[in-house]
Structure formats: structure tokens, C-alpha cells
Amino acid sequence: MPVSIEFQIAGLIYTIILCVAFFRKVKWDSPQNRIYKGLLIVTIAEISLDIVSVISINHRDSHPFLNDVLSKGYLVVMNSFIYTVGLYAISCATNRKLPPILKKLKTALIALHSALLLAIFALIMANTLYYSGYGRSVYSYGIPSDLTYMFSTLSVALVTFVLLLNIRHMRPAQLFSILSFCIMEGIIAIVQMFNKELLLVGFGSAATVFIMYFTVENPDAQTISRLSQANKRAREMLKFYSTTAGSHKSVDATISTPKLFSNVCALVLDMVDFTKFANRMGIERLTKYMSGFFEKVDSASDSFRIEKFKSFGSYYTAISGVQNDGDYSGVSEMVHFAIEILNILKKTNAQSGMNLQLKIGIASGSAVLDLMGNQNLIMNAWGQPLILADALRAKGLPNTITVSESVYAQLNELYDFDETPEVDIEGIGKVRSWQLDVGGGGYK
């Protein structure tokens, strides 16, 4: 091959295959997925320009202006790739509700990173880029190239700072994918510094997005995981009912057992104006819609430690905190689940062209649960959290999450809440309530 572009071609093929695999699947509409879509497109543009610029450098004597445009364009797109990975890292590390001070810091980091990128763009275009060699040993150097190395170093430092600040709140897969970027950039920078003709940057970019796909953004892996969890539950339920029907000994071992739990969290949701929609749409069409919607909600619950309690019509109840009594993480799990429900509703409405709305109430506290079998199937439940969650749901606004005082007390440092008027509940009295700011129905 007359020019040294083997690494770039391999990276381009990898990235094109990755794009086909990623875009042909339905994905969750999360900030990370949206950024990752842009990252794939930028990566293809970066590697393509890398290949073209290597060829143009070999013909720079006959086309100097075109060579300058292509070579500087490559540096601009490469800096855009580094910037987008930085955004992705910030998004993953702050994929939760932040206290006001961290929210301001997040905004400041994004603003600083964006300002640096624009300054780099301007300096690349304003300064001369030099070239060396012909054939298989070509590369560019000068202030524009040095600025790209500098921006890469600063971006790695920023990403590392964000990781250290939020490492307790990140999943291992997210942490691994972002660390892989930092390590990859560092290794490539060192190798390229002493072996400029190797031209590893494009291949390194392809490797970075490839690792991200298989550790964080793989929709197939997510689907398989959810299906496996759902199948496991189905097998457990089938095994339980089979053994119950087969012998009296099994019945005794899996008998219904009421038990007091000190800190469960209950969620109650209902469709707004369900009867009106049924009359307008027809009960068959609405039932089909609701069935598909609750199917997606049940599938999403597999990602959380949530147990569906009851559902009928447009009414749905779920409980968390059964697996680990007294573990307050069940409250946070339930709030995450509620946010995901609103995301599912938004997406389902967009796909169906409808505008159905939900009201969601969440409350925590002591409750008695009637558990069946070794798998803790909830057969019945009594307690204030269920009554309170239903009352908060009824008093709430459409497409909002209204929580009790106990939920607010446990989560107010992680989420933004707006206090709402007191709710007068028969048998309980007046209670305070808060509305969760879900940022338009999505994670922040």
C-alpha cells in the first residue's frame, strides 16, 4: 500500500459495522444514547478525514490549499470526537439528580469544555500546519497538532476529575468504558509522540467507541438481560405453582406468610381520564395500548428491585424494599423506576400519536405483606404507605410524581422537589407532600 492507512481503514470498518448494529435496534431514549449516536457519526467523519488527509499530504505539492483544508478539517473533527467523549463521561457520571452545587459544577464543566473546543477550532484555522515525508511515512506537525494534543490532555484530566467526583454513583460498566478512553488516549499520545508515522489516532477512536458499545450501550445485551430476568421469574413462578399442585409437603413449605416490613416503598399510578379515552378510542384499542405500555413497564422493573403488586385497568401498584427490609435504597430504586415509567409513557405516546397522561404517587413506611412461597410473591398488602401513595397519586398533577414526607426526607439531597399543598386523607389526617422535578420526564 503506497500510504500508511491500514490502521485507519480497519478502524473505519469496525465503526461502520458498529453503526449498523447500533442504529438498527430500538434503544432507550437516554442522554447517553443520544450522545453516543453523535459520537459514532463523529468517529466515522474523523477516520474518513484521517484517510483522505494522509492521501492529500502525499499530493500536497500539486494541491496545497485542498491539502490544508482536509488536514485541518481532520484536526477539527478529531477535537470534536474528544469533546463528545467528554460530554459522554459527564453524562454517565451525573446520570442522577444532583444537589444544586454539583448541578452548577456540571454546567460549568460543560461550558468550560465547550469554550476550549471553540478556542481550539479558531487557533487551528489561524495557524500554519506543516507536513513531513512522502509515501508511507507522512504526518503533520505544528501548532494545530500541538493544540490537539493539549486539548486531548485537558479532556482526559477533566474526565478523570468527573470520575473521581462521581465514582460512587457510577455502574462498573460505565466506569470501565470511560477509563478505557483515558487509557487509550494516553497510550496513543505517547506512542504517536515517538512514532509519528504510525497514525494510530483513528484506530484508537474506533476502539474507544467499540468498547463503549459492549460495556454500556449494547441494546442487544440489555434486551437479553431483561429477557433472562423475566424468564427466570417465570420459571420460578411455574416451579412454585407446580410443586404446590403436586404435593401437600410443598404446599406447607410455600404457605402464605404475613410479615411486617419496617421500610417498604409503594408506588401507585393511574391513567388520567381513562374513561374519557375509552369512550373516544374504543375499549379494544385502549386496552391494547395499555397492555403494551404495562408490558414495557414490567420489563423495565426487571432493572430495579421492584415487585409488581397489582394491576387492573389503568391502575398499577408496585412495592420495593421486600428483598432487604430496612434498606433505604428501595426508596431510591422506586423513584428511578417512576422516572423510567414517565420516559416509557413519553416514548409510547410519540410512537402511537396519543397523549395519554399518568399520575404517580410514592410513599414509604411500615407495611404488612402477605408473601407466598420462597420467591416472596406478594399476595396482599396492608399499611399506610399504600393508602398514602394512592391519595398522593389522586391529588397530583398529570405526568408528575408526588411523594410523601418520608420519601422526601430520604432523597431531598439527591433530587429537586417542590412542596405541594397538604393532602387531607381520611383516617390519617393532613399530610405534607412534594412533587419531584423530573426534568421533563428523564434522568439528569
C-alpha positions, 0 to 999 in steps of 0.5 A: 500500500503506497500510504500508511492507512491500514490502521485507519481503514480497519478502524473505519470498518469496525465503526461502520459495522458498529453503526449498523448494529447500533442504529438498527435496534430500538434503544432507550431514549437516554442522554447517553444514547443520544450522545453516543449516536453523535459520537459514532457519526463523529468517529466515522467523519474523523477516520474518513478525514484521517484517510483522505488527509494522509492521501492529500499530504502525499499530493500536497505539492500539486494541491496545497490549499485542498491539502490544508483544508482536509488536514485541518478539517481532520484536526477539527473533527478529531477535537470534536470526537474528544469533546463528545467523549467528554460530554459522554463521561459527564453524562454517565457520571451525573446520570442522577439528580444532583444537589444544586452545587454539583448541578452548577459544577456540571454546567460549568464543566460543560461550558468550560469544555465547550469554550476550549473546543471553540478556542481550539477550532479558531487557533487551528484555522489561524495557524500554519500546519506543516507536513513531513515525508512522502509515501508511507511515512507522512504526518503533520506537525505544528501548532494545530497538532500541538493544540490537539494534543493539549486539548486531548490532555485537558479532556482526559484530566477533566474526565478523570476529575468527573470520575473521581467526583462521581465514582460512587454513583457510577455502574462498573460498566460505565466506569470501565468504558470511560477509563478505557478512553483515558487509557487509550488516549494516553497510550496513543499520545505517547506512542504517536509522540515517538512514532509519528508515522504510525497514525494510530489516532483513528484506530484508537477512536474506533476502539474507544467507541467499540468498547463503549458499545459492549460495556454500556450501550449494547441494546442487544445485551440489555434486551437479553438481560431483561429477557433472562430476568423475566424468564427466570421469574417465570420459571420460578413462578411455574416451579412454585405453582407446580410443586404446590399442585403436586404435593401437600409437603410443598404446599406447607413449605410455600404457605402464605406468610404475613410479615411486617416490613419496617421500610417498604416503598409503594408506588401507585399510578393511574391513567388520567381520564381513562374513561374519557379515552375509552369512550373516544378510542374504543375499549379494544384499542385502549386496552391494547395500548395499555397492555403494551405500555404495562408490558414495557413497564414490567420489563423495565422493573426487571432493572430495579428491585421492584415487585409488581403488586397489582394491576387492573385497568389503568391502575398499577401498584408496585412495592420495593424494599421486600428483598432487604427490609430496612434498606433505604435504597428501595426508596431510591430504586422506586423513584428511578423506576417512576422516572423510567415509567414517565420516559416509557409513557413519553416514548409510547405516546410519540410512537402511537400519536396519543397523549395519554397522561399518568399520575404517580404517587410514592410513599414509604413506611411500615407495611404488612405483606402477605408473601407466598412461597420462597420467591416472596410473591406478594399476595396482599398488602396492608399499611399506610404507605399504600393508602398514602401513595394512592391519595398522593397519586389522586391529588397530583398533577398529570405526568408528575410524581408526588411523594410523601414526607418520608420519601422526601426526607430520604432523597431531598439531597439527591433530587429537586422537589417542590412542596405541594399543598397538604393532602387531607386523607381520611383516617390519617389526617393532613399530610405534607407532600412534594412533587419531584422535578423530573426534568421533563420526564428523564434522568439528569 
